[in-house]
Amino acid sequence: MSQPLLDIRNATKVYQVGGGIGSKKKEVVALQNFNLTIADKPATITTIAGESGSGKTTLANLVLGFTHLSSGNIVFQGKDISDMTHSEILDYRQNVQAVFQDPFGVYNPFYRVEHVFDLVIKNFKLHKNDSEARDRIEAGLNAVGLRGEDILRKYPHQLSGGQRQRIMMARAYLIKPKLIVADEPVSMVDASLRAAILDVMLKLRDEENISFLYITHDLSTAYQVGDQIYILYQGSIAERGPTTSVIDKPHHPYVQLLVDSVPQPDPDDKWETDIELPDEEVMRAADAKGCRFYPRCPNRWDHCLTAAPPLFEVAENKHEASCYLYEPKVAVKR
Amino acid sequence: MSEAQTSHSNTTAKAKNWADAKPVLKVDDLRIHYETPKGAVIAVAGISFTLYEGETLGLVGESGCGKSTTAYGILQLIQPPGHIVGGEIGLEGKNLIGLSERDFRRLRWTKLALIPQGAMNSLNPTMKVHEQIADVIVTHEGRQSKEKIKQRILDLFKTVGLPARIYDMFPHELSGGMKQRVCIAMGICLNPTVVIADESTSALDVVVQRVVAQTLLKVKELLGVSMIMIGHDMGLMAQMVDRIAVMYAGKIVEIASVHSLFKEPMHPYSQVLIDSIPSLKEKKPLKITEGITHDPRNPPPGCIFQLRCPHVMDVCRSKEPVMRELKPRQEVACHLYEVDAKGEVKNVAASA
């Protein structure tokens, strides 16, 4: 097997919270023993999904190097990103690019759109002369379905949210990265324009061999474009596998609840049952030792409190769920 | 489960009887502009609709199309430089436009309540939850005994599914879903006739969103209020509303029952909107729509959707389409359809 593009091993991130006058420091585990592998070839779109506080953005920040792991490793093309030399880090930044959630906040409103591209070209020294730089920008914009003459001289406020987000994709593409970390790239874009951005992701994957780490809370867009999906619950993987397999047939009780709660765009297919949420404190203070979903789980039993459930295979193609319901010997007993 | 099903059949039964339903709120040719140095931004360009007793009307459209401005216009909470330029808002037969601020204040909360967007920012962080709700009650009904108010607030908590222990808490101690339910409790505390929910579940996680949405539905059934739900999540609309009004660039382009709109949307923009909903059930090729909305200060003559419409014709560039009832309870503003002498609807593009 060839070397994976990105390999995250036993990643754990603990944030220290509080510690002000009169309050004790608390530890919040944002990510616990997280493992993820993205193969070098073919390029794939890997979705990280989960509710707020599940650790998805922490994961993005870790991969982009904005924060550091408490324990574990992030290995990119065989090299641990925490032991990289300065020049290797520059290389890494060229190989791993980001597209963020807010297409309104990432632009400086005083500069024209071309400034975004000029900066990138200058910083990464991508050009020999101006005309080559211009060709490169044009090629990048064409890849996302835009034309330079239409937008480069405009100011950010003259563009729609969808266009701005596609320009961000073009900017990331310009650098020819191997991996783009897209943190909720479509959540602030209108529904009718979302498809264009998702389509750019598919195109870059298929034609330019760029992999994506697609971070989202929206299962339906993940279902449309994602290859692999990891569903997080409070910092650990609840279920992972091929996207269609996981969403068509979820196994973990949390993922079942999640998939069932996505409002179906069909007036004849309404929610049937009422659900109750336990109190916030109960949910968050979930026993650090056992399964974190225990307080909300309809199938819980004492065994769940002994230790955090590992991933058990539930279907072919590495579709795994971290729930004792699928432990081979237990399944027989129940 | 059987209980849930019966409640669904109830709503559908009710939906069928709109013909006898009493109109509660009538908006007629409402126009709202925001003044800018370069001319007025036409945020709401003459919209008309009727809200019937006990129904939920969804108001959908992309950001900037004037959904929220419409809601704030109905409540007359538009801040300068915005102002209502014209139109009528009739509540139970009385025109609200032109009422003095003092008279209108009496109607807010008691007749018209708002559940705002982003509950996290609409509660006062320095006031305890019960104080904020008591504030509304006392302002409108005058002083009353503490025990009476406490009992009322606890009853409200029960209605919206909040535990009694949050009575003495501050907003920051609550989760997002709880804060949203506090806002719902405030909205219904004076038994309003009309509740306007402005994207009131859009900032929540999927599971919490479902809990809050179901709370809203339950409260609506229980109190029999009429509701306007503003949002852009078509899935949520399908789950919650009886009728949908689709807005584009300050105008309503189609109003129809939720079933007709999802099954057979007629206006090209509604079709785009329905087509662009990502499905969780089947993987299908993405449908890409291009185009940018015109400058809202300077709408083109003719149809407002002409710049993005896939079926645009010459007539669309000169003549503005009006709302016509093309099918029972389905009004559409589009030149694409013609009604012949027999009253049958024809698609002009298909026959040409």
Chai-1 contact restraints between the chains, C-beta under 6 A:
chainA,res_idxA,chainB,res_idxB,connection_type,confidence,min_distance_angstrom,max_distance_angstrom,comment,restraint_id
A,E51,B,D205,contact,1.0,0.0,6.0,A-B,restraint_1
A,S52,B,D205,contact,1.0,0.0,6.0,A-B,restraint_2
A,S160,B,I292,contact,1.0,0.0,6.0,A-B,restraint_3
A,D190,B,E62,contact,1.0,0.0,6.0,A-B,restraint_4
A,D190,B,S63,contact,1.0,0.0,6.0,A-B,restraint_5
A,A191,B,S276,contact,1.0,0.0,6.0,A-B,restraint_6
A,S192,B,V272,contact,1.0,0.0,6.0,A-B,restraint_7
A,S192,B,S276,contact,1.0,0.0,6.0,A-B,restraint_8
A,S192,B,T289,contact,1.0,0.0,6.0,A-B,restraint_9
A,A195,B,S276,contact,1.0,0.0,6.0,A-B,restraint_10
A,A195,B,L286,contact,1.0,0.0,6.0,A-B,restraint_11
A,A195,B,K287,contact,1.0,0.0,6.0,A-B,restraint_12
A,A195,B,I288,contact,1.0,0.0,6.0,A-B,restraint_13
A,A196,B,I288,contact,1.0,0.0,6.0,A-B,restraint_14
A,L198,B,L286,contact,1.0,0.0,6.0,A-B,restraint_15
A,D199,B,L286,contact,1.0,0.0,6.0,A-B,restraint_16
A,D199,B,I288,contact,1.0,0.0,6.0,A-B,restraint_17
A,S220,B,P278,contact,1.0,0.0,6.0,A-B,restraint_18
A,S220,B,L280,contact,1.0,0.0,6.0,A-B,restraint_19
A,T221,B,P278,contact,1.0,0.0,6.0,A-B,restraint_20
A,Y223,B,L280,contact,1.0,0.0,6.0,A-B,restraint_21
A,Q224,B,P278,contact,1.0,0.0,6.0,A-B,restraint_22
A,L258,B,V206,contact,1.0,0.0,6.0,A-B,restraint_23
A,S261,B,V206,contact,1.0,0.0,6.0,A-B,restraint_24
A,S261,B,V207,contact,1.0,0.0,6.0,A-B,restraint_25
A,S261,B,R210,contact,1.0,0.0,6.0,A-B,restraint_26
A,V262,B,V206,contact,1.0,0.0,6.0,A-B,restraint_27
A,V262,B,L280,contact,1.0,0.0,6.0,A-B,restraint_28
A,P263,B,G235,contact,1.0,0.0,6.0,A-B,restraint_29
A,P263,B,L236,contact,1.0,0.0,6.0,A-B,restraint_30
A,P263,B,Q239,contact,1.0,0.0,6.0,A-B,restraint_31
A,Q264,B,G235,contact,1.0,0.0,6.0,A-B,restraint_32
A,P265,B,M234,contact,1.0,0.0,6.0,A-B,restraint_33
A,P265,B,G235,contact,1.0,0.0,6.0,A-B,restraint_34
A,P265,B,A238,contact,1.0,0.0,6.0,A-B,restraint_35
A,P265,B,I277,contact,1.0,0.0,6.0,A-B,restraint_36
A,D266,B,A238,contact,1.0,0.0,6.0,A-B,restraint_37
A,P267,B,A238,contact,1.0,0.0,6.0,A-B,restraint_38
A,P267,B,V258,contact,1.0,0.0,6.0,A-B,restraint_39
A,P267,B,H259,contact,1.0,0.0,6.0,A-B,restraint_40
A,P267,B,F262,contact,1.0,0.0,6.0,A-B,restraint_41
A,K270,B,H8,contact,1.0,0.0,6.0,A-B,restraint_42
A,K270,B,Q239,contact,1.0,0.0,6.0,A-B,restraint_43
A,E272,B,M1,contact,1.0,0.0,6.0,A-B,restraint_44
A,E272,B,A4,contact,1.0,0.0,6.0,A-B,restraint_45
A,T273,B,M1,contact,1.0,0.0,6.0,A-B,restraint_46
A,D274,B,Q214,contact,1.0,0.0,6.0,A-B,restraint_47
A,L277,B,V211,contact,1.0,0.0,6.0,A-B,restraint_48
A,E280,B,S175,contact,1.0,0.0,6.0,A-B,restraint_49
